[in-house]
Amino acid sequence: MAEMSGSLLDLSEELTCPICLCTFESPVTTPCGHNFCRFCLELTWDRADGSWPCPQCRTEFSCKPELRKNTVLNTVVLQYLLNKNRAEEAAGAAEEPAEPEVEEEEEDDCPPGSVRCDSCQKVAAVKTCLTCIASFCQEHLRPHQESKAFAHHRLHDPLGGSELGLRTCTKHNKLLEYYCVEHGQCLCCNCLTDHKACKTDTVPEAKRKREENMRSRRATLHDKIENVSSAFDKLSSQELKVLDAVNRRKTVLKEEFSEISTIIQREEQNAMRAIEEEEKRVKNKFAYTQDVLHKKKTEFENYKDKVDMLLSEEDDIIFLMKARKLNDSTTKDAYVPKIDCDETLLHNISRSVYCLKEMLRNQTSRRDRTTPDGCKESPVPPSEPSFKKIQRPNCPPAARGPSATRGEVPKNEPKNDSDQSDKPVEGLDKRRPRKKDKTKKSNPTDTPSSSDTNLRSRSRDDFLKYKSQKSNPADTPSSPDTNLRSRDDFLKYAENLSLDFNTAHKRVVLTEGNTKIAVTDTPRNYNEHPQRFTHCSQVLGYQGFARGIHYWEVEIRSSNFCGIGVSYKSIDRRGTESRLGRNKVSWCIEWFNAKLSAWHNDVEEILHIPSPDKVGVLLNCDEGHVNFFALANKTTLLYKFKARFTEAVYPGFWVFSSNTTLALCPLRK
């Protein structure tokens, strides 16, 4: 320890500030590596007029360096001062042995780290006079407290040399009492003469204004922090929503692919079952034929044995008698029928599988093609996959077979209601049988009678004559539409319709002020809505009608796959039953390729009428019927539905083919 103490005492020159030539007090280090007292360096830079050079190496800094206390050097300085004091005490004790106790008692009155009284230098100061720029103990402070001459002096808590130096002007050694707002400097009373043109305030007033400015800035920063936090929360919430939507979409896709896999497996099972049944039928026929041939062979062998026995007979009379009996038992030749599989059945199964494969291949290839904006085209929704199988362009004509045309019956097959040509092909599933007449008879108010059906191809006048003959004017009040004979009469009840965007399927495109309907293969980014159709590409009208007579017209362009009808607002929005005419709450006429049909309650009636380019719809809510007319040179009734409307009725439209558009015609009453 003695050697260490001696080594520290030898560092007195290294622990000296180059500016004040005293031991470091709160040492700081500049970027160039030199050490100075903080107070000395601050005073030097304040006199440098805006530049910050190193006092030792004269290195110029572009901006004022951020000074931090050198803790290591400060510790060394404290240790050095402690060793120095101990060495001085030891030397004083050797020369004057009687005085150390008095000196120690006097030095003990000032605790370490306290500010000493500038008058006695022995006792700790209790106040510092900012006017006198000196610190006083309680004894030497009495003149400031008792004499009126010191009444205007400002007293402050004890301040050390460095702290007191910061409050005095280095140029005039006066108290810094003013602040220049323009230059950002503290001034004494003598410095004010150099800043006459500047705006100045007292130090407390400048502090108050600056505090207000800082509080306002802090409030602004607080608001910005809140805004950033709110934005972060919104972004996190948006991220959760997006990820949740993606996860839900993935779940839906998994379910869809699982359903597709199930459908394909079912189709495979149906195809294999049909082929196995045909194989079983052929095997049974072969087995039966073989059994018949075996019996014939046995019969011929028995007959041969009898002939052999007859030839061995030696008696002539007996031979002739047996020969006559044997000639009477004639045997027919064996008939071998032609046995073969039902080529028509196998051909239809192969064609259906081929079309299903081509459909899947085309759908996947269309999905892989990207649109101009980088988004991939979405495949046709799985809700209506069967409607495009009717006109598969990739199926060769030779593979279509005799039953490829709708309504035709293959040869060598019975014609019945369950034939595959009666409904659209759904993979290998047999088309759903059309309900028989007894189904129609159970709903007499919803379907027309046979007499009404015969009037479809007649004129509007014939229809009105028949209606007037059928009704009893004496018992039934006349309806307002009984006298309607021409389109001009219909226009008295004309309605200018618009379409409800919230009900449109995401593949339905509405244009021209929600009066024109088309369909696209790429689903649109419509907002989710409880009224929106999710299964069929349909849309309802915005207006609904519960009473009176109403008329509107629809122009059809390329009537390929589309439908026009009316529906209750309560129609399902999901599932196959949401399609117009496939439920009890909707009535429509539908173009399915080249076939025109009327649909209600999942019952179809084919209309043998040429497809019109313009259709008029006459709705009579009071009498309970809706009529569809073909508008051309003359007005022709397409179909008439009878019903008892219990809710408001809305126009409904279904579009499936991409080149088909429906347009609501503007009418004037």
C-alpha positions as CSV (number, residue, x, y, z in Angstrom):
1,M,0.0,0.0,0.0
2,A,2.9,2.4,0.7
3,E,4.4,1.7,-2.7
4,M,1.0,2.2,-4.3
5,S,0.5,5.4,-2.4
6,G,3.8,6.6,-3.5
7,S,3.1,5.8,-7.2
8,L,-0.1,7.8,-7.1
9,L,1.7,10.8,-5.6
10,D,4.1,10.7,-8.5
11,L,1.1,11.3,-10.9
12,S,0.4,14.8,-9.8
13,E,1.3,16.3,-13.2
14,E,-0.8,13.7,-15.0
15,L,-3.8,14.5,-12.8
16,T,-3.6,18.3,-13.4
17,C,-6.0,20.2,-15.6
18,P,-4.1,21.9,-18.5
19,I,-6.4,25.0,-18.2
20,C,-6.5,25.7,-14.4
21,L,-3.3,23.8,-13.6
22,C,-5.1,22.3,-10.6
23,T,-6.1,18.8,-9.8
24,F,-9.0,17.6,-11.9
25,E,-12.5,18.4,-10.6
26,S,-15.3,16.5,-12.3
27,P,-12.9,15.4,-15.2
28,V,-14.3,15.0,-18.7
29,T,-12.7,13.7,-21.8
30,T,-12.9,15.3,-25.3
31,P,-13.2,13.2,-28.5
32,C,-9.5,13.8,-29.2
33,G,-8.6,12.0,-25.9
34,H,-7.5,15.0,-23.6
35,N,-8.9,15.5,-20.1
36,F,-10.1,18.7,-18.5
37,C,-12.2,19.9,-15.7
38,R,-15.8,20.2,-16.8
39,F,-16.2,23.8,-15.5
40,C,-12.9,24.9,-17.1
41,L,-13.7,23.4,-20.5
42,E,-17.2,24.9,-20.4
43,L,-15.8,28.4,-19.7
44,T,-13.3,28.1,-22.5
45,W,-15.9,27.1,-25.0
46,D,-18.2,29.9,-23.9
47,R,-15.5,32.4,-24.8
48,A,-14.8,30.8,-28.1
49,D,-17.8,32.4,-29.9
50,G,-19.5,29.4,-31.4
51,S,-16.4,27.2,-32.0
52,W,-15.4,24.2,-30.0
53,P,-11.6,23.6,-30.2
54,C,-9.6,21.4,-27.9
55,P,-7.6,23.7,-25.6
56,Q,-4.6,21.4,-25.7
57,C,-4.2,20.2,-29.3
58,R,-6.4,22.9,-31.0
59,T,-8.5,20.3,-32.8
60,E,-11.7,21.9,-34.1
61,F,-15.0,20.0,-33.6
62,S,-17.9,20.6,-36.0
63,C,-20.5,20.5,-33.2
64,K,-20.3,20.8,-29.5
65,P,-19.2,17.4,-28.1
66,E,-21.4,15.7,-25.5
67,L,-19.2,15.7,-22.4
68,R,-19.5,12.8,-19.9
69,K,-17.7,12.4,-16.7
70,N,-14.6,10.2,-16.8
71,T,-15.4,8.0,-13.8
72,V,-12.1,6.1,-13.9
73,L,-10.0,9.3,-13.9
74,N,-12.3,10.8,-11.2
75,T,-11.7,7.7,-9.0
76,V,-7.9,8.0,-9.5
77,V,-8.1,11.8,-8.6
78,L,-10.0,11.0,-5.4
79,Q,-7.5,8.3,-4.4
80,Y,-4.7,10.7,-5.2
81,L,-6.2,13.5,-3.1
82,L,-6.8,11.0,-0.2
83,N,-3.1,9.9,-0.3
84,K,-1.9,13.4,-0.6
85,N,-3.9,14.4,2.5
86,R,-2.6,11.5,4.4
87,A,1.0,12.3,3.5
88,E,0.5,16.0,4.5
89,E,-1.0,14.9,7.9
90,A,1.9,12.5,8.5
91,A,4.4,15.3,7.7
92,G,2.6,17.8,9.9
93,A,2.4,15.3,12.8
94,A,6.2,14.9,12.7
95,E,7.0,18.6,12.8
96,E,4.3,19.9,15.2
97,P,3.1,17.1,17.5
98,A,1.0,19.3,19.7
99,E,-1.3,21.0,17.0
100,P,-2.7,18.1,15.0
101,E,-5.5,17.6,17.5
102,V,-6.6,21.2,17.2
103,E,-6.3,21.2,13.4
104,E,-8.2,17.8,13.2
105,E,-10.9,19.2,15.4
106,E,-11.2,22.3,13.2
107,E,-11.1,20.3,10.0
108,D,-13.7,17.9,11.3
109,D,-16.2,20.8,11.4
110,C,-16.5,20.7,7.6
111,P,-17.7,17.3,6.4
112,P,-16.1,15.9,3.3
113,G,-17.8,17.1,0.1
114,S,-19.3,20.2,1.8
115,V,-18.8,23.8,0.6
116,R,-16.4,25.6,3.0
117,C,-16.9,29.1,4.2
118,D,-15.0,31.6,2.1
119,S,-14.3,33.7,5.2
120,C,-12.8,31.2,7.7
121,Q,-12.1,28.2,5.4
122,K,-12.8,25.9,8.4
123,V,-16.5,25.5,8.7
124,A,-19.1,24.3,6.2
125,A,-21.0,27.1,4.5
126,V,-24.8,27.3,5.1
127,K,-25.6,29.9,2.4
128,T,-24.0,31.3,-0.8
129,C,-24.5,34.9,-1.6
130,L,-25.0,35.3,-5.4
131,T,-24.4,39.0,-5.1
132,C,-21.1,38.7,-3.3
133,I,-20.3,35.5,-5.1
134,A,-19.1,33.9,-1.9
135,S,-20.2,31.2,0.6
136,F,-20.5,31.9,4.3
137,C,-21.0,29.8,7.5
138,Q,-23.6,30.6,10.0
139,E,-21.2,32.9,11.9
140,H,-20.1,34.9,8.9
141,L,-23.6,35.0,7.5
142,R,-24.9,37.3,10.3
143,P,-24.0,40.5,8.5
144,H,-26.2,39.5,5.5
145,Q,-29.0,38.6,7.9
146,E,-28.8,41.6,10.3
147,S,-27.5,44.5,8.2
148,K,-29.8,46.4,5.9
149,A,-26.9,47.0,3.6
150,F,-27.1,43.3,2.5
151,A,-30.9,43.2,2.2
152,H,-30.9,43.2,-1.6
153,H,-28.3,40.4,-1.7
154,R,-29.6,37.1,-3.0
155,L,-28.9,34.1,-0.8
156,H,-28.9,30.5,-2.1
157,D,-28.1,27.1,-0.8
158,P,-24.3,26.4,-0.7
159,L,-22.8,26.2,-4.1
160,G,-19.3,24.8,-4.9
161,G,-16.7,26.5,-7.0
162,S,-17.7,24.9,-10.3
163,E,-21.5,25.5,-9.7
164,L,-20.9,29.1,-8.6
165,G,-18.7,29.7,-11.6
166,L,-21.6,28.6,-13.9
167,R,-23.8,31.4,-12.4
168,T,-21.2,34.2,-12.9
169,C,-20.1,35.9,-16.1
170,T,-16.6,34.9,-17.0
171,K,-16.0,38.3,-18.6
172,H,-17.3,40.7,-16.0
173,N,-17.4,38.3,-13.0
174,K,-21.0,39.3,-12.4
175,L,-24.1,37.2,-11.6
176,L,-25.9,35.9,-14.7
177,E,-29.3,37.4,-14.2
178,Y,-30.6,37.8,-17.8
179,Y,-31.1,35.6,-20.8
180,C,-30.9,36.5,-24.5
181,V,-33.6,34.7,-26.4
182,E,-32.1,35.3,-29.9
183,H,-28.5,34.1,-29.0
184,G,-29.6,31.6,-26.3
185,Q,-27.0,32.9,-23.7
186,C,-27.2,34.0,-20.1
187,L,-26.0,37.6,-19.5
188,C,-24.9,39.7,-16.6
189,C,-26.0,43.4,-16.2
190,N,-22.8,44.5,-18.1
191,C,-23.5,42.2,-21.0
192,L,-26.8,43.8,-21.6
193,T,-25.1,46.7,-23.4
194,D,-23.9,44.3,-26.1
195,H,-27.5,42.9,-26.6
196,K,-29.5,46.0,-26.7
197,A,-31.2,45.0,-30.0
198,C,-32.0,41.5,-28.7
199,K,-35.0,40.3,-26.9
200,T,-34.0,39.5,-23.3
201,D,-35.8,38.2,-20.2
202,T,-34.8,37.6,-16.7
203,V,-33.5,34.1,-16.0
204,P,-36.6,33.0,-14.0
205,E,-38.9,34.3,-16.7
206,A,-36.9,32.7,-19.4
207,K,-36.9,29.4,-17.5
208,R,-40.7,29.7,-17.1
209,K,-41.3,30.2,-20.8
210,R,-38.9,27.5,-21.7
211,E,-40.7,25.1,-19.3
212,E,-44.0,26.0,-20.9
213,N,-42.5,25.3,-24.3
214,M,-41.1,22.0,-23.1
215,R,-44.5,21.0,-21.4
216,S,-46.3,21.8,-24.7
217,R,-43.7,19.7,-26.6
218,R,-44.0,16.9,-24.1
219,A,-47.8,16.9,-24.6
220,T,-47.3,16.9,-28.4
221,L,-44.9,14.0,-28.0
222,H,-47.4,12.2,-25.8
223,D,-50.1,12.6,-28.4
224,K,-47.8,11.3,-31.1
225,I,-46.9,8.3,-28.9
226,E,-50.6,7.6,-28.4
227,N,-51.2,7.9,-32.1
228,V,-48.3,5.5,-32.9
229,S,-49.6,3.1,-30.2
230,S,-53.1,3.3,-31.6
231,A,-51.8,2.7,-35.2
232,F,-49.8,-0.2,-33.9
233,D,-52.9,-1.7,-32.2
234,K,-54.9,-1.2,-35.4
235,L,-52.2,-2.8,-37.5
236,S,-52.0,-5.7,-35.1
237,S,-55.8,-6.1,-35.2
238,Q,-55.7,-5.9,-39.0
239,E,-53.0,-8.5,-39.1
240,L,-55.1,-10.8,-36.9
241,K,-58.1,-10.2,-39.2
242,V,-56.1,-10.9,-42.3
243,L,-54.5,-14.0,-40.9
244,D,-57.9,-15.2,-39.6
245,A,-59.4,-14.6,-43.1
246,V,-56.5,-16.6,-44.6
247,N,-56.9,-19.4,-42.1
248,R,-60.7,-19.5,-42.8
249,R,-60.0,-19.5,-46.5
250,K,-57.6,-22.4,-46.0
251,T,-60.1,-24.3,-44.0
252,V,-62.8,-23.7,-46.7
253,L,-60.4,-24.8,-49.4
254,K,-59.5,-28.0,-47.5
255,E,-63.2,-28.7,-47.1
256,E,-63.8,-28.0,-50.8
257,F,-60.9,-30.3,-51.9
258,S,-62.1,-32.9,-49.5
259,E,-65.6,-32.6,-51.1
260,I,-64.0,-32.8,-54.5
261,S,-62.1,-35.9,-53.5
262,T,-65.3,-37.4,-52.1
263,I,-67.2,-36.6,-55.3
264,I,-64.4,-38.2,-57.4
265,Q,-64.4,-41.3,-55.2
266,R,-68.2,-41.5,-55.4
267,E,-68.0,-41.2,-59.2
268,E,-65.4,-43.9,-59.3
269,Q,-67.5,-46.1,-57.2
270,N,-70.6,-45.5,-59.3
271,A,-68.7,-46.2,-62.5
272,M,-67.1,-49.4,-61.1
273,R,-70.5,-50.5,-59.7
274,A,-72.1,-50.0,-63.1
275,I,-69.4,-51.9,-64.9
276,E,-69.4,-54.6,-62.3
277,E,-73.2,-55.0,-62.7
278,E,-72.8,-55.2,-66.4
279,E,-70.0,-57.8,-65.9
280,K,-72.3,-59.8,-63.6
281,R,-75.1,-59.7,-66.1
282,V,-72.8,-60.9,-68.9
283,K,-71.4,-63.6,-66.7
284,N,-74.9,-64.8,-65.7
285,K,-75.9,-64.9,-69.4
286,F,-72.8,-66.9,-70.3
287,A,-73.4,-69.3,-67.4
288,Y,-77.0,-69.8,-68.4
289,T,-76.0,-70.4,-72.1
290,Q,-73.3,-72.8,-70.9
291,D,-75.8,-74.7,-68.8
292,V,-78.2,-74.9,-71.8
293,L,-75.4,-76.2,-74.0
294,H,-74.4,-78.8,-71.4
295,K,-77.9,-80.1,-71.3
296,K,-78.0,-80.2,-75.1
297,K,-74.8,-82.1,-75.2
298,T,-76.1,-84.6,-72.6
299,E,-79.3,-84.9,-74.7
300,F,-77.4,-85.6,-77.9
301,E,-75.1,-88.2,-76.1
302,N,-78.2,-90.1,-74.9
303,Y,-79.7,-90.0,-78.3
304,K,-76.4,-91.3,-79.8
305,D,-76.4,-94.2,-77.2
306,K,-79.9,-95.1,-78.3
307,V,-78.9,-95.1,-81.9
308,D,-76.0,-97.3,-81.1
309,M,-78.2,-99.8,-79.2
310,L,-80.6,-99.8,-82.1
311,L,-77.9,-100.6,-84.6
312,S,-76.9,-103.6,-82.5
313,E,-80.4,-105.1,-82.7
314,E,-80.5,-108.2,-85.0
315,D,-84.2,-108.8,-85.1
316,D,-85.7,-106.9,-88.1
317,I,-89.2,-106.4,-86.6
318,I,-87.9,-105.1,-83.3
319,F,-85.4,-102.9,-85.1
320,L,-88.1,-101.3,-87.2
321,M,-90.4,-100.7,-84.2
322,K,-87.6,-99.1,-82.2
323,A,-86.4,-97.1,-85.2
324,R,-89.9,-95.6,-85.7
325,K,-90.1,-94.6,-82.0
326,L,-86.6,-93.2,-82.1
327,N,-87.4,-91.1,-85.3
328,D,-90.5,-89.6,-83.5
329,S,-88.3,-88.1,-80.7
330,T,-86.7,-85.2,-82.7
331,T,-84.1,-82.9,-81.1
332,K,-83.5,-79.3,-82.0
333,D,-80.0,-78.0,-82.7
334,A,-78.2,-76.0,-80.0
335,Y,-78.7,-72.2,-80.3
336,V,-75.8,-70.1,-79.3
337,P,-76.9,-66.4,-78.8
338,K,-74.6,-63.5,-79.3
339,I,-73.5,-62.3,-75.8
340,D,-71.8,-59.0,-75.5
341,C,-71.5,-56.1,-73.1
342,D,-73.8,-53.0,-73.4
343,E,-71.5,-50.9,-75.4
344,T,-73.7,-47.8,-75.0
345,L,-73.5,-48.0,-71.3
346,L,-69.7,-48.5,-71.3
347,H,-69.4,-45.7,-73.8
348,N,-71.5,-43.3,-71.7
349,I,-69.5,-44.1,-68.6
350,S,-66.2,-43.6,-70.5
351,R,-67.5,-40.3,-72.0
352,S,-68.6,-39.0,-68.6
353,V,-65.2,-39.8,-67.0
354,Y,-63.4,-38.2,-69.9
355,C,-65.5,-35.0,-69.6
356,L,-64.9,-34.9,-65.9
357,K,-61.2,-35.2,-66.4
358,E,-61.1,-32.5,-69.0
359,M,-63.2,-30.2,-66.9
360,L,-60.8,-30.6,-63.9
361,R,-57.8,-30.1,-66.2
362,N,-59.2,-27.0,-67.8
363,Q,-60.2,-25.5,-64.4
364,T,-56.8,-26.1,-63.0
365,S,-55.1,-24.7,-66.0
366,R,-57.3,-21.6,-65.9
367,R,-56.4,-21.2,-62.2
368,D,-52.7,-21.3,-63.0
369,R,-53.0,-18.5,-65.5
370,T,-52.4,-15.1,-63.9
371,T,-54.4,-12.0,-64.6
372,P,-52.7,-8.7,-65.6
373,D,-52.7,-7.4,-62.0
374,G,-50.8,-10.5,-60.8
375,C,-53.8,-12.2,-59.2
376,K,-54.6,-15.7,-60.2
377,E,-58.0,-16.4,-61.8
378,S,-60.3,-18.2,-59.4
379,P,-62.0,-21.4,-60.7
380,V,-65.7,-21.7,-61.1
381,P,-67.3,-22.0,-57.7
382,P,-68.1,-25.6,-56.8
383,S,-71.7,-24.8,-56.4
384,E,-72.5,-25.0,-60.2
385,P,-69.9,-27.3,-61.8
386,S,-72.4,-29.3,-63.8
387,F,-73.6,-26.5,-66.1
388,K,-70.4,-26.2,-68.0
389,K,-70.2,-29.9,-68.6
390,I,-73.0,-29.8,-71.1
391,Q,-70.9,-28.0,-73.7
392,R,-67.4,-29.2,-73.0
393,P,-65.4,-28.1,-76.1
394,N,-62.7,-30.6,-75.3
395,C,-65.0,-33.6,-75.7
396,P,-64.6,-35.0,-79.2
397,P,-67.8,-35.6,-81.2
398,A,-67.1,-39.3,-81.4
399,A,-66.9,-39.6,-77.7
400,R,-70.3,-38.0,-77.0
401,G,-72.3,-41.0,-78.1
402,P,-76.0,-41.1,-78.9
403,S,-77.1,-39.7,-75.5
404,A,-74.9,-36.6,-75.6
405,T,-77.7,-34.5,-77.0
406,R,-80.1,-33.3,-74.4
407,G,-83.5,-35.1,-74.6
408,E,-82.4,-38.0,-76.8
409,V,-82.7,-41.6,-75.8
410,P,-79.9,-44.1,-76.7
411,K,-80.7,-47.0,-78.9
412,N,-81.5,-50.4,-77.3
413,E,-82.3,-48.6,-74.0
414,P,-85.8,-48.0,-72.6
415,K,-87.1,-44.5,-72.5
416,N,-88.1,-43.6,-69.0
417,D,-88.0,-40.6,-66.6
418,S,-84.7,-41.8,-65.0
419,D,-82.8,-41.7,-68.3
420,Q,-79.4,-39.9,-68.1
421,S,-80.4,-37.4,-70.8
422,D,-83.2,-35.8,-68.8
423,K,-80.9,-33.7,-66.5
424,P,-77.5,-32.1,-66.6
425,V,-74.6,-34.5,-66.2
426,E,-73.0,-34.4,-62.7
427,G,-69.9,-36.5,-63.2
428,L,-71.2,-40.1,-63.4
429,D,-74.3,-39.5,-61.3
430,K,-77.5,-40.2,-63.2
431,R,-79.5,-37.1,-63.8
432,R,-82.2,-36.4,-61.2
433,P,-85.6,-37.7,-62.5
434,R,-88.2,-35.1,-63.2
435,K,-91.1,-35.2,-60.9
436,K,-94.2,-36.8,-62.4
437,D,-97.6,-35.3,-63.0
438,K,-98.8,-36.3,-59.5
439,T,-96.3,-33.8,-58.0
440,K,-97.8,-31.0,-60.1
441,K,-101.3,-32.0,-59.2
442,S,-100.5,-31.7,-55.5
443,N,-99.9,-27.9,-56.0
444,P,-102.7,-26.7,-58.3
445,T,-102.2,-23.1,-57.3
446,D,-98.5,-23.0,-58.3
447,T,-98.6,-24.7,-61.8
448,P,-100.8,-24.0,-64.8
449,S,-103.5,-26.3,-66.0
450,S,-103.2,-28.2,-69.3
451,S,-105.5,-25.7,-71.0
452,D,-103.3,-22.8,-69.9
453,T,-100.3,-24.6,-71.2
454,N,-101.8,-24.9,-74.7
455,L,-102.1,-21.1,-74.8
456,R,-98.4,-20.5,-74.5
457,S,-97.8,-20.4,-78.2
458,R,-100.9,-18.4,-78.9
459,S,-101.4,-14.6,-79.0
460,R,-102.2,-12.4,-76.1
461,D,-105.8,-12.0,-77.4
462,D,-106.4,-15.7,-77.4
463,F,-105.2,-15.9,-73.8
464,L,-107.5,-13.1,-72.7
465,K,-110.5,-14.8,-74.5
466,Y,-109.8,-18.1,-72.8
467,K,-109.4,-16.4,-69.4
468,S,-112.7,-14.5,-69.8
469,Q,-114.5,-17.8,-70.8
470,K,-113.0,-19.6,-67.8
471,S,-113.9,-17.1,-65.2
472,N,-117.4,-16.2,-64.1
473,P,-117.9,-12.5,-64.2
474,A,-120.9,-12.7,-61.9
475,D,-119.0,-14.5,-59.2
476,T,-115.5,-13.2,-59.6
477,P,-114.6,-9.5,-59.7
478,S,-112.7,-8.4,-62.8
479,S,-109.0,-7.9,-62.4
480,P,-107.3,-4.8,-63.6
481,D,-105.1,-6.8,-66.0
482,T,-108.0,-8.7,-67.6
483,N,-108.3,-6.0,-70.2
484,L,-104.5,-5.9,-70.9
485,R,-104.1,-6.8,-74.6
486,S,-100.9,-5.2,-75.8
487,R,-97.5,-3.9,-74.6
488,D,-98.9,-0.4,-74.4
489,D,-101.4,-1.7,-71.8
490,F,-98.6,-3.3,-69.9
491,L,-96.6,0.0,-69.8
492,K,-99.3,1.5,-67.7
493,Y,-97.9,-0.5,-64.8
494,A,-94.2,-0.2,-65.8
495,E,-91.6,-0.1,-63.1
496,N,-88.0,1.3,-63.5
497,L,-86.0,-1.3,-61.5
498,S,-82.5,-1.4,-60.1
499,L,-80.5,-4.2,-58.6
500,D,-79.6,-4.7,-55.0
501,F,-75.8,-4.7,-54.8
502,N,-75.8,-6.3,-51.4
503,T,-77.5,-9.5,-52.8
504,A,-75.1,-9.9,-55.8
505,H,-72.9,-13.0,-55.9
506,K,-69.2,-12.2,-56.0
507,R,-69.0,-13.4,-59.6
508,V,-71.9,-11.1,-60.7
509,V,-70.8,-7.8,-62.2
510,L,-73.3,-4.9,-62.0
511,T,-72.9,-1.9,-64.4
512,E,-74.8,1.1,-65.8
513,G,-76.2,2.2,-62.5
514,N,-77.0,-1.4,-61.2
515,T,-79.2,-2.1,-64.2
516,K,-76.9,-4.5,-66.3
517,I,-75.9,-8.0,-65.2
518,A,-72.9,-10.0,-66.3
519,V,-70.8,-12.8,-64.8
520,T,-67.0,-13.2,-64.5
521,D,-64.8,-16.2,-63.6
522,T,-62.8,-14.0,-61.2
523,P,-64.7,-13.3,-58.0
524,R,-64.9,-9.6,-57.1
525,N,-63.8,-8.2,-53.7
526,Y,-67.3,-7.5,-52.4
527,N,-67.9,-6.9,-48.7
528,E,-69.4,-9.7,-46.8
529,H,-73.2,-9.2,-46.4
530,P,-75.9,-11.5,-44.9
531,Q,-78.1,-10.9,-48.0
532,R,-75.4,-11.8,-50.5
533,F,-75.8,-15.0,-52.6
534,T,-72.8,-17.3,-52.0
535,H,-73.7,-20.4,-54.0
536,C,-75.3,-19.3,-57.3
537,S,-74.4,-16.3,-59.4
538,Q,-77.7,-14.5,-58.7
539,V,-78.9,-11.0,-57.7
540,L,-82.3,-9.7,-56.6
541,G,-83.9,-6.4,-57.4
542,Y,-83.8,-3.5,-55.0
543,Q,-87.6,-2.9,-55.2
544,G,-90.1,-5.4,-53.8
545,F,-93.9,-5.5,-54.5
546,A,-96.6,-6.7,-52.1
547,R,-99.7,-5.3,-53.8
548,G,-101.0,-4.2,-57.2
549,I,-99.8,-4.9,-60.8
550,H,-96.2,-4.3,-61.9
551,Y,-94.5,-4.7,-65.2
552,W,-90.8,-4.6,-66.3
553,E,-88.8,-5.7,-69.3
554,V,-85.4,-7.5,-69.6
555,E,-83.2,-7.5,-72.6
556,I,-81.2,-10.7,-73.1
557,R,-77.9,-10.9,-75.0
558,S,-76.7,-14.3,-76.0
559,S,-79.3,-16.3,-74.0
560,N,-77.1,-19.3,-73.1
561,F,-77.2,-20.0,-69.4
562,C,-79.4,-17.4,-67.6
563,G,-82.7,-17.1,-65.8
564,I,-85.4,-14.4,-65.1
565,G,-87.9,-14.7,-62.3
566,V,-89.3,-13.5,-59.0
567,S,-88.6,-14.5,-55.5
568,Y,-89.4,-13.8,-51.9
569,K,-86.8,-11.9,-49.8
570,S,-86.6,-15.0,-47.6
571,I,-85.0,-17.1,-50.3
572,D,-81.9,-19.0,-49.1
573,R,-78.6,-17.4,-49.9
574,R,-76.5,-20.6,-49.6
575,G,-76.7,-24.1,-51.0
576,T,-78.3,-25.5,-54.1
577,E,-81.8,-24.6,-52.9
578,S,-80.9,-20.9,-53.2
579,R,-81.2,-21.1,-57.0
580,L,-84.2,-19.6,-58.7
581,G,-87.0,-22.1,-59.3
582,R,-85.4,-24.8,-57.1
583,N,-87.6,-23.9,-54.1
584,K,-91.1,-23.0,-53.1
585,V,-90.4,-19.2,-52.8
586,S,-89.3,-18.5,-56.4
587,W,-90.6,-18.7,-59.9
588,C,-88.5,-18.4,-63.1
589,I,-88.0,-19.2,-66.7
590,E,-84.5,-20.4,-67.5
591,W,-82.3,-20.8,-70.6
592,F,-80.1,-23.8,-70.3
593,N,-78.0,-23.9,-73.4
594,A,-80.6,-24.1,-76.2
595,K,-83.5,-25.2,-74.0
596,L,-86.1,-22.9,-72.5
597,S,-87.8,-24.2,-69.3
598,A,-90.1,-23.0,-66.5
599,W,-89.1,-23.8,-62.9
600,H,-90.8,-23.7,-59.6
601,N,-90.4,-25.9,-56.5
602,D,-87.7,-27.8,-58.3
603,V,-90.1,-28.9,-61.0
604,E,-89.2,-28.3,-64.6
605,E,-91.5,-27.9,-67.6
606,I,-89.9,-27.5,-71.0
607,L,-91.2,-24.7,-73.2
608,H,-91.2,-25.5,-76.9
609,I,-90.9,-21.8,-77.9
610,P,-88.1,-20.0,-79.7
611,S,-85.9,-18.1,-77.3
612,P,-86.8,-14.3,-77.3
613,D,-84.3,-11.5,-77.1
614,K,-86.6,-9.4,-74.9
615,V,-88.8,-10.6,-72.1
616,G,-91.6,-8.8,-70.3
617,V,-92.6,-9.8,-66.7
618,L,-96.2,-8.9,-65.5
619,L,-96.7,-9.4,-61.8
620,N,-100.2,-9.3,-60.3
621,C,-99.8,-9.5,-56.5
622,D,-103.5,-9.2,-55.8
623,E,-104.6,-12.1,-58.1
624,G,-101.5,-14.1,-57.4
625,H,-99.9,-14.8,-60.7
626,V,-96.8,-13.8,-62.7
627,N,-96.6,-13.9,-66.5
628,F,-93.6,-14.0,-68.8
629,F,-94.0,-12.6,-72.3
630,A,-91.8,-12.8,-75.4
631,L,-91.6,-9.3,-76.8
632,A,-91.1,-9.1,-80.6
633,N,-93.5,-8.1,-83.4
634,K,-96.3,-9.4,-81.2
635,T,-96.6,-10.2,-77.6
636,T,-96.5,-13.9,-76.9
637,L,-97.1,-15.6,-73.6
638,L,-94.2,-17.8,-72.5
639,Y,-95.5,-19.1,-69.3
640,K,-97.9,-18.2,-66.4
641,F,-97.4,-19.1,-62.8
642,K,-100.3,-19.1,-60.3
643,A,-99.4,-18.6,-56.7
644,R,-100.7,-17.1,-53.5
645,F,-98.1,-14.6,-52.5
646,T,-97.7,-14.3,-48.8
647,E,-94.7,-12.0,-48.8
648,A,-93.3,-9.1,-50.9
649,V,-92.0,-10.3,-54.3
650,Y,-88.7,-9.2,-55.7
651,P,-87.3,-9.6,-59.2
652,G,-84.5,-12.2,-59.5
653,F,-81.9,-12.9,-62.1
654,W,-79.4,-15.8,-62.6
655,V,-76.5,-15.6,-65.0
656,F,-73.9,-18.3,-65.5
657,S,-72.4,-18.0,-69.0
658,S,-69.7,-15.4,-69.2
659,N,-70.9,-14.1,-72.6
660,T,-74.5,-13.6,-71.4
661,T,-75.7,-10.3,-70.2
662,L,-79.1,-9.2,-68.9
663,A,-80.1,-5.5,-69.0
664,L,-83.2,-3.9,-67.3
665,C,-84.9,-1.8,-69.9
666,P,-85.8,1.8,-68.8
667,L,-89.6,2.3,-69.0
668,R,-91.8,5.2,-68.6
669,K,-95.3,5.0,-67.1
